[in-house]
């Protein structure tokens, strides 16, 4: 079934042990949509500037992503620059240039409004809610957020969370949102805010799903050659929601499988610079890594 994603499409400048690279295709919606496109049809809503390379639009469309909702506006594309430490464990933001993203007002094309599955990538919670007001009757809504919105627009975020089925968030953000250091307590408090389920990402330590009374943990995949972790979390969300959309269900078993596929896509994304690894990825490689994840957690 179809999956709608609303978020940012950007041009990144990346520095680290991999060197310096300018105007790399990035943004949460780019990573999410590319990862999810291996599992289900994806419709993308975002905005780019007049300077955005047409080749990037052609790539997204070539993945089968519906780009009718990718608007062009006069001005410059959203740009972000980051510098990684040699061990990739620490990241410093060098610059953020919002460009046309500063006035982003997401409008869903009519054909997008009936999407049964919706993912609200990390954008202003007021804009996330505006998207939900345009969607007719989504079956399952997932969202991401970050510490900037948790600290700066908490009330708006809480209004959005009241309409969300699943929140995907990292461990630091979960503790900040719930105002508690225990992830178990944090997950309980976040679900009381609205989402029935919470997935807490823990970087290379894996991810944990809290759904009802169930807790399901997935380890981080052991990698020999991590290159660039920039879009790992968004690729994780793409694999997760792509799996849910492909199944047409968000029941307990599907969510467990979705978290594993999310971990597969996140681990694959870090093996290349920007989207490079996902660009050259084959579907068979996804299933091979899924099988390896199964072996990682198998016990008698």
Buried (B, 14 or more C-beta within 10 A) or exposed (E): BBBBBBBBBBBBBBBBEBEEBEBBBBBBBBBBBBBBBBBBBBBBBBBBBEBBEEEBBEBBBEBEBBBEBBBBBEBBBBBBBBBBEEEBEEBEEEEEBBBBBEEBEBEBEEEBBEBBBBBBBBBBBEBBBBBBEBBEEBBBBBBBBBBEBBEEBEEBBBBBBEBBBBBBBBBBBBBBBBEBEEBEBBBBBBBEBBBBBBBBBBBBEBBBBBBEEEEBBBBBBEEEEBBBBBBBBBBBBBBBBBBBBBBEBBEBEBBBBBBBBBBBBBBBBBBBBBBBBBEEBEEEBBEEBBEEBEEBEEEE
